[in-house]
């Protein structure tokens, strides 16, 4: 089931803008201190580095992703989640002509 909203959060109002605007996100903190971000990735192939482990949840559109150490691209669509280990790299590819990839990043 796709997450549609969060209640009782503190939102960082200044956007995080990466890759010349191809990825834009906003961080927020839940009442229990849990940190997350919500964002959108426009058509591109981008490489990300993690500090902590992440769970990427697709809430709209789709992407292909490739985890560090693999040669396999996997498709993630609305309602799908994928895990990324801490201190790792991964790639996300959003294809031109398709809806942008809308996501929630669950940290830790």
C-alpha positions in Angstrom: 0.0 0.0 0.0 1.3 3.4 -1.0 1.9 6.0 1.8 -0.3 9.0 1.0 0.4 11.4 3.9 2.1 11.9 7.3 0.6 13.7 10.3 2.3 15.7 13.0 5.6 16.4 11.2 8.2 19.1 11.2 9.2 20.0 7.6 12.4 21.6 6.3 11.0 24.3 4.0 14.2 24.8 1.9 14.4 22.1 -0.8 17.4 19.9 -1.3 18.2 20.3 -5.0 20.6 17.9 -6.6 21.9 17.1 -10.1 21.1 20.5 -11.6 17.5 20.2 -10.5 16.9 16.6 -11.7 16.2 15.5 -8.0 14.4 17.8 -5.5 13.4 16.7 -2.0 12.2 18.0 1.3 13.3 16.5 4.6 10.9 16.1 7.5 10.9 14.7 11.0 8.1 12.7 12.6 6.9 13.3 16.2 9.0 10.3 17.4 12.2 11.8 15.8 12.2 9.6 12.7 13.7 11.4 9.7 12.4 11.0 6.1 12.4 12.9 2.9 9.9 13.2 0.1 10.9 14.1 -3.4 10.8 13.8 -7.2 13.3 12.7 -9.8 12.9 13.9 -13.3 14.1 11.9 -16.4 17.8 11.2 -15.9 20.2 8.5 -14.7 21.6 9.5 -11.4 24.1 8.0 -8.9 23.4 8.4 -5.2 25.6 7.6 -2.1 24.1 6.6 1.2 25.3 7.1 4.7 22.6 5.2 6.6 20.5 2.4 5.1 17.5 3.7 3.1 14.2 2.3 2.0 12.9 4.0 -1.2 9.2 4.0 -1.6 7.6 4.9 -4.9 4.4 7.0 -4.5 4.0 7.9 -8.2 5.6 7.3 -11.5 8.3 4.7 -11.8 12.1 4.2 -12.1 14.6 1.6 -12.7 17.3 1.2 -10.0 20.6 -0.7 -9.8 22.3 -1.4 -6.5 26.1 -1.1 -6.2 27.8 -4.4 -7.1 25.1 -5.6 -9.5 24.6 -5.2 -13.2 20.8 -5.7 -13.0 18.3 -2.9 -13.4 15.1 -3.5 -11.5 11.8 -1.5 -12.1 10.1 0.1 -9.2 6.5 1.5 -9.6 3.9 3.0 -7.4 3.5 1.1 -4.2 6.9 -0.6 -4.6 9.8 -0.3 -2.1 13.5 -1.2 -2.4 16.2 -1.3 0.2 19.6 0.3 -0.1 22.4 -0.6 2.3 24.3 2.1 4.3 27.6 3.4 2.9 26.7 2.3 -0.6 26.0 3.6 -4.1 23.0 3.1 -6.2 21.6 4.4 -9.5 18.1 5.5 -10.4 17.0 5.8 -14.0 13.8 7.7 -15.0 13.0 7.4 -18.6 12.2 10.4 -20.8 8.6 10.5 -21.8 7.4 8.8 -18.6 6.0 10.4 -15.4 8.7 11.5 -12.9 9.6 9.2 -10.0 7.9 10.5 -6.8 9.3 8.9 -3.7 9.6 8.8 0.1 13.0 8.0 1.5 12.9 6.2 4.9 16.2 6.6 6.6 17.9 4.1 8.9 
